[in-house]
Amino acid sequence: MTEKSAARKAAESTFKHEDIVDNAVKLGKDQGLEVEATTGNDPRGDIRVDREDSENFLDLLENTIDKNQKKRGE
């Protein structure tokens, strides 16, 4: 098998990034938080969260990551 080209690596990285954003938004919305993906090249980031929900959203992400790391034994 040949090594992946830089273009293929960049495309795969973009798809992974989009999956992460989509999953984070879904996780927040499933918990009733006001969360949405930004569009274009927003200088503030890829996910917009209402100020009132930001701490809950960050806690939710942290707990989800911690739980998944424990499942994998990390």
Protein Blocks (a to p, Z undefined) as FASTA:
>chain_A
ZZddfklmmmmmmmmmmmmmmmmmmmmmmnopacdddehjdfkbjbdcdfklmmmmmmmm
mmmmmmmmmmnoZZ
